[in-house]
Amino acid sequence: MQRVVIDEPYEFVPPVKAEWWPTLIQYYLTRHLRKAYGIHEVEVRDAEKLRASVEAGHGIIISPNHCRMSDPLTMGMLSREIDRHLYSMASWHLFKQSWLAQFVMRRMGGFSVYREGVDRQAIDQAVEVLIEGRRPLVIFPEGAISRHNDRLMPLIGGVSFIARTAAKRREKAGVDGGVVIHPIGIRYFFQGNLEESVKPVLDEIESHFSWFSQTEKPLVERIRQIGQALLSLKEIEYFGWARTGDFYERVDKLIHDMLEKLEQRWGIKHGEEDSSEESIVARVKALRSTILPGLIENNLNEEERQDRWRQLAACYYVQQMSHYPRNYVRMSEKNIQEHILETVERFEEDFTDKVRIHGPLKVVLQVGDPIEVASRRDRSAEGDPVMDNLRGQLQSMVSKLSEEAVRV
C-alpha cells in the first residue's frame, strides 16, 4: 500500500511565496523530468489562452487531468511558457514522504490539503491566492492520480466552490478582473519499444506466481492472465477463496462486499446502493475518516493498530480497483500502446508498490478555453454548469489527443 494515509495529527503546510525559489528549481526541471520520469519532451499548446487571462488580471485556477505522478512537475513547464510562477494545492501525505519533498514542494508554491476532512486553512489559502491574482493556482479536479490517461475519474466539486468564493470576495473588494478556470489536458505519448519495456515487468510478476515465463503469448493475453491472478489473490486474502465468473462482475462484487463488511463493522450507512466510482471514493473517505482517529490518538494496543491498518489497506485496494477503467485493453482489436503501458504499470504498483521508469515519454499540455465563474451559482441549472463545462473540456481534449497515439 502506498503511504497515502498518515497516522499523525494534521498540520497545514503553507507555501513559500519567494519568487526566486521556483526560478532556481525550474533550472533543474528538464533534467529531473528526464531522469525521474523518463520524460524527454514537453509540448505546450495554445498557451496564449492562459496568457490572455493572466494579462487581464483574473484570478486563475488551472485544472488538469491527473494520470501520473509527474503531472505537477509538468505544470512547471507550463509556468515557463506563460512566464508566471504557480501555486498548487496538494494532498498532505505528499509533504510527509521526505523532508526534501516538502522543501521543494513548498518553494514551488505548493500547500497542503487534508483529504480526510474539511480543510478550512487550505480553502482560505486557495481563495487568498485567487483574490491576489499574482499567480495562477493549480488544482487537480480528480483529487487523486487516475493512472489512466484517456478517461477521467469523477471530479470533485471543491474546485467550483473555491472559485465562486474567490469571485464573490473579489467582487466585494472591487478587484478588477474575475475568476476563471482553465482546463489543461495532459497526454503522455510513449516513444520507446513497448514490448521491450513491459516484458521485464510481466516476467517478474509471473515469477512471483511461480509461473514459467509466458513469453510465447501475446502481450494482451499475458496482461489478462495477470489481471485474473491478482484479482484471485485479493479474493483469497479478503474472503478465503477465489471466485468464478465474469472478471468485472467479480471486481464489482469484491468492492461491494468489502465496503459493506467494513461499513457494518463501523456502523456506517451509505444510503442507497450505488456502485459508481464517485460513490466508492466517498465511501472509502468516510471509512478512513472513521478508522484513522484511533491511530492518530495512539491509544490502541498493537493488535488493534494492526487490525486498523489492515482495514485501511483494504480501503486503499478497493479504491484502486474501482479506478481500473473497463475494457481499457481489449483482446480482439488493436490497442493504444499507452493503455497497455499504463495497465502494466498499475499491476506493478499494486503488486510491488513500485513503478520502474518507462521511456522515453513525450508530454503534451493542451490549454483549454477559460471558464468564467460567477460569484453565485445558478440554482435553476441541473447540476453544476462550471463542473460540467470543466469535465466536458477535459474529456474532449484528452480524447482528441489520444487520436494521435499509436495503436499496436
C-alpha positions in Angstrom: 0.0 0.0 0.0 1.3 3.4 -0.9 1.8 5.8 2.1 -1.3 7.9 1.4 -2.7 7.7 5.0 -0.6 9.4 7.7 -1.3 8.5 11.4 -0.3 11.9 12.7 -2.4 15.0 13.7 -2.8 17.1 10.6 -0.9 20.4 10.4 -1.4 22.7 7.4 1.7 23.2 5.3 1.8 26.7 3.8 3.6 27.7 0.6 6.8 29.7 0.4 6.0 32.8 -1.6 9.5 33.9 -2.6 9.8 34.4 -6.4 13.4 33.3 -6.8 13.0 29.8 -5.4 10.8 28.5 -8.2 13.1 30.2 -10.8 16.0 28.3 -9.3 14.3 25.0 -9.1 13.0 25.3 -12.7 16.6 25.4 -13.9 16.8 21.7 -13.0 13.3 20.8 -14.0 14.0 19.4 -17.5 16.8 17.2 -16.3 14.7 15.9 -13.4 11.7 15.1 -15.6 14.0 13.0 -17.8 15.9 11.2 -15.0 13.0 10.6 -12.6 10.1 10.0 -15.0 11.6 9.3 -18.4 10.0 12.5 -19.9 12.2 13.7 -22.8 9.9 16.3 -24.4 7.2 18.6 -23.2 5.0 20.5 -25.7 2.6 23.2 -24.6 -0.3 24.0 -27.0 -2.5 27.2 -27.0 -0.6 28.8 -24.1 -1.9 32.2 -25.4 -5.3 31.4 -23.9 -3.8 31.3 -20.5 -1.5 34.3 -21.1 -4.6 36.3 -22.0 -6.2 35.5 -18.6 -3.0 36.5 -16.8 -2.8 39.8 -18.7 -6.5 40.5 -17.9 -5.7 40.3 -14.2 -8.1 37.4 -13.5 -7.8 35.0 -10.5 -6.9 31.8 -12.4 -7.4 28.2 -11.5 -5.5 25.7 -13.7 -7.3 22.4 -13.7 -5.5 19.5 -15.4 -6.4 15.8 -15.6 -4.2 13.8 -13.3 -2.9 10.5 -14.7 0.8 10.3 -13.5 3.0 11.3 -10.6 4.9 13.7 -12.9 1.8 15.8 -13.7 2.6 18.6 -11.0 6.1 18.9 -12.3 4.9 19.3 -15.9 3.0 22.3 -14.7 6.4 23.9 -14.2 6.9 23.7 -17.9 3.6 25.5 -18.4 4.8 28.1 -15.9 7.8 28.7 -18.1 5.6 29.1 -21.1 3.4 31.9 -19.6 6.3 33.4 -17.6 4.4 33.3 -14.4 5.1 31.1 -11.3 2.2 28.9 -9.9 0.7 27.9 -6.6 -0.6 24.4 -6.2 -2.9 22.5 -3.8 -1.5 19.1 -3.0 -2.6 16.2 -0.6 -0.9 16.5 2.8 0.6 12.9 2.5 2.9 14.1 -0.3 4.5 16.6 2.1 5.2 13.7 4.5 7.2 11.5 2.2 10.5 13.2 2.9 12.0 16.5 4.1 13.3 17.1 0.6 9.9 16.6 -1.0 8.3 19.1 1.4 11.2 21.5 1.0 10.9 21.6 -2.8 7.1 21.5 -3.0 6.7 24.5 -0.7 9.2 26.5 -2.6 7.5 25.7 -5.9 4.3 27.2 -4.4 2.7 24.0 -3.0 0.5 24.0 0.0 -1.3 21.1 1.7 -4.9 19.9 1.8 -6.2 17.3 4.2 -8.2 14.6 2.3 -9.7 13.0 5.4 -11.8 16.0 6.3 -12.8 19.6 5.6 -9.6 21.7 5.5 -10.6 25.3 6.1 -7.0 26.5 6.0 -6.4 25.1 2.6 -9.6 26.6 1.3 -8.7 30.0 2.7 -5.2 29.8 1.2 -6.6 28.9 -2.2 -9.2 31.8 -2.1 -6.5 34.2 -1.0 -4.3 33.2 -3.9 -7.2 33.9 -6.3 -8.0 37.2 -4.8 -4.4 38.4 -5.0 -4.2 37.1 -8.6 -0.4 37.2 -8.7 0.0 33.6 -9.7 -2.4 31.0 -11.1 -3.5 28.2 -8.8 -3.2 24.5 -9.8 -5.9 22.2 -8.5 -6.3 18.7 -9.9 -10.1 18.3 -10.0 -10.0 14.5 -10.0 -8.5 14.7 -6.5 -6.1 11.7 -7.0 -4.0 10.1 -9.7 -6.1 8.0 -12.1 -3.1 6.3 -13.7 -5.1 6.1 -17.0 -4.6 8.9 -19.5 -7.6 8.9 -21.7 -10.5 8.6 -19.3 -11.4 10.9 -16.4 -12.3 9.9 -12.8 -15.2 11.8 -11.2 -14.4 15.5 -10.5 -14.5 17.0 -7.0 -16.9 19.9 -6.6 -14.4 21.8 -4.4 -12.9 23.5 -7.4 -16.1 25.4 -8.3 -16.7 26.2 -4.6 -13.3 27.8 -4.2 -13.7 29.7 -7.5 -17.1 31.1 -6.6 -15.9 32.1 -3.1 -13.0 33.9 -4.6 -15.2 35.6 -7.2 -17.6 36.8 -4.6 -14.8 38.3 -2.5 -13.1 39.9 -5.4 -16.4 41.4 -6.4 -17.0 42.7 -2.9 -13.5 44.2 -2.7 -13.8 45.9 -6.1 -10.8 44.0 -7.6 -10.5 44.3 -11.4 -11.0 41.1 -13.3 -12.9 38.0 -12.4 -12.1 34.3 -11.7 -11.6 31.8 -14.5 -10.8 28.1 -14.6 -8.5 26.9 -17.4 -8.8 23.2 -18.1 -5.4 21.6 -19.1 -5.4 18.3 -21.0 -2.3 16.3 -20.2 -1.5 13.5 -22.6 1.6 11.3 -22.4 3.0 9.6 -25.6 5.3 6.6 -25.2 8.1 6.8 -27.8 10.1 3.6 -27.0 9.8 -0.1 -27.8 6.6 -1.2 -25.9 7.3 -4.9 -25.8 10.9 -4.5 -24.6 9.8 -2.0 -21.9 6.9 -4.1 -20.3 8.3 -7.6 -20.8 10.6 -7.4 -17.8 7.7 -6.3 -15.6 5.5 -9.2 -16.8 8.3 -11.7 -16.4 8.9 -10.5 -12.8 5.2 -10.7 -11.8 4.8 -14.1 -13.4 7.9 -15.3 -11.5 6.3 -14.2 -8.2 3.3 -16.5 -9.1 5.8 -19.4 -9.7 4.8 -19.4 -13.3 7.1 -20.3 -16.2 7.5 -17.1 -18.2 4.6 -16.7 -20.6 6.6 -15.2 -23.4 5.0 -17.3 -26.1 1.7 -15.5 -25.6 0.7 -12.0 -26.9 1.1 -9.1 -24.5 -2.6 -8.6 -24.1 -3.1 -12.3 -23.2 -0.4 -12.1 -20.6 -1.9 -9.0 -19.1 -5.4 -10.6 -19.0 -3.9 -13.6 -17.1 -2.1 -11.5 -14.6 -5.2 -9.4 -14.0 -7.1 -12.6 -13.3 -4.4 -13.8 -10.9 -4.2 -10.5 -9.0 -7.9 -10.4 -8.5 -8.0 -14.0 -7.3 -5.2 -13.2 -4.8 -7.3 -10.4 -3.3 -10.4 -12.5 -3.2 -8.5 -15.2 -1.3 -7.0 -12.5 1.1 -10.3 -10.9 1.9 -12.8 -13.8 1.7 -10.7 -17.1 1.8 -11.3 -18.3 -1.8 -11.1 -17.3 -5.4 -14.5 -16.7 -7.0 -15.5 -17.6 -10.6 -17.5 -15.8 -13.3 -17.1 -12.6 -15.3 -14.0 -10.7 -14.4 -15.6 -7.3 -14.0 -18.6 -8.7 -12.1 -16.1 -10.3 -9.7 -14.3 -6.9 -9.3 -17.6 -5.2 -8.5 -18.7 -7.9 -6.0 -15.3 -7.7 -4.2 -15.6 -4.0 -3.9 -19.2 -4.1 -2.7 -18.6 -7.0 -0.2 -15.5 -5.4 1.3 -17.0 -2.0 1.7 -20.2 -3.4 3.2 -18.2 -5.6 5.6 -16.2 -2.5 6.8 -19.2 -0.3 7.0 -21.1 -2.8 9.1 -18.0 -3.1 11.4 -18.1 0.7 12.0 -21.8 1.3 11.8 -21.6 3.5 8.7 -24.6 3.8 6.4 -24.1 5.0 2.9 -27.7 5.3 1.7 -29.0 3.7 -1.4 -27.0 1.1 -3.3 -24.5 2.9 -5.6 -21.6 1.2 -7.3 -20.4 4.3 -9.2 -16.7 5.2 -8.9 -17.7 8.5 -7.3 -19.7 6.7 -4.6 -16.9 4.3 -3.9 -14.4 7.1 -3.3 -16.9 8.8 -1.0 -17.5 5.6 1.0 -13.7 5.0 1.3 -13.2 8.5 2.5 -15.9 8.0 5.2 -14.3 4.8 6.3 -10.8 6.3 6.5 -12.2 9.3 8.5 -13.7 6.8 11.0 -10.8 4.4 11.2 -7.9 6.9 11.3 -8.6 8.9 14.5 -7.8 6.0 16.8 -4.4 5.6 15.1 -3.7 9.3 15.4 -4.6 9.4 19.1 -2.3 6.5 19.7 -4.4 4.9 22.4 -4.7 1.4 20.8 -2.7 -1.8 21.6 -0.6 -3.3 18.9 -3.2 -5.9 17.8 -5.8 -3.1 17.4 -3.4 -0.9 15.5 -2.5 -3.8 13.1 -6.2 -4.5 12.6 -6.9 -0.9 11.6 -4.0 -0.8 9.2 -5.4 -3.9 7.6 -8.7 -2.2 7.2 -7.1 0.9 5.7 -5.1 -1.3 3.3 -8.4 -2.9 2.2 -9.9 0.6 1.6 -6.9 1.5 -0.5 -7.0 -1.5 -2.7 -10.8 -1.3 -3.1 -10.4 2.3 -4.3 -7.6 1.2 -6.6 -9.7 -1.5 -8.2 -12.6 1.0 -8.7 -10.2 3.2 -10.7 -9.3 0.5 -13.3 -11.2 1.5 -16.5 -13.3 -1.2 -18.1 -12.1 -2.6 -21.4 -9.1 -0.3 -21.4 -7.1 -3.1 -23.0 -9.0 -5.4 -25.4 -8.3 -8.9 -26.7 -10.0 -8.6 -30.1 -8.7 -5.4 -31.6 -5.7 -3.1 -31.8 -4.9 -1.2 -28.6 -3.4 2.2 -27.9 0.1 1.4 -26.7 -0.1 3.8 -23.7 -3.2 1.8 -22.5 -1.0 -1.3 -22.4 1.8 0.5 -20.7 -0.4 2.1 -18.1 -2.1 -1.2 -17.2 1.2 -2.9 -16.7 2.4 0.0 -14.6 -0.7 -0.3 -12.4 -0.1 -4.1 -12.0 3.4 -3.4 -10.9 2.4 -0.7 -8.5 -0.4 -2.7 -6.9 1.7 -5.8 -6.6 5.0 -4.2 -5.5 4.2 -0.6 -4.5 6.9 0.5 -7.1 6.9 1.5 -10.7 10.0 1.5 -12.8 10.7 4.2 -15.4 9.4 3.5 -18.9 10.6 6.0 -21.5 11.1 8.0 -23.5 7.8 9.8 -23.0 6.6 13.0 -24.7 4.0 15.1 -22.8 1.5 17.4 -24.5 -0.1 20.1 -22.4 -3.3 21.4 -24.1 -4.6 24.6 -22.7 -8.4 24.9 -22.8 -10.8 27.9 -23.0 -11.3 29.9 -19.9 -14.5 29.1 -17.9 -15.8 32.3 -16.3 -17.0 31.7 -12.7 -19.9 33.8 -11.4 -20.0 34.8 -7.7 -23.3 32.9 -7.3 -24.3 29.5 -8.6 -27.3 29.2 -10.8 -29.6 27.1 -8.7 -32.1 26.6 -11.5 -29.5 24.7 -13.5 -29.4 21.0 -13.3 -26.0 20.0 -11.8 -23.1 22.5 -11.6 -22.6 24.2 -15.0 -19.0 25.1 -14.1 -18.0 21.5 -13.3 -19.9 20.2 -16.3 -18.0 22.6 -18.6 -14.7 21.6 -17.0 -15.3 17.9 -17.4 -16.5 18.3 -20.9 -13.5 20.3 -22.0 -11.0 17.9 -20.2 -12.5 14.8 -21.7 -12.7 16.4 -25.2 -9.1 17.4 -25.1 -7.6 14.1 -23.9 -9.8 12.2 -26.3 -8.6 14.3 -29.2 -5.0 14.0 -28.1 -5.4 10.2 -27.9 -6.2 10.2 -31.6 -2.6 11.0 -32.2 -1.5 7.8 -30.3 -0.1 4.7 -32.0 -2.1 1.5 -32.0 -0.4 -1.9 -31.7 
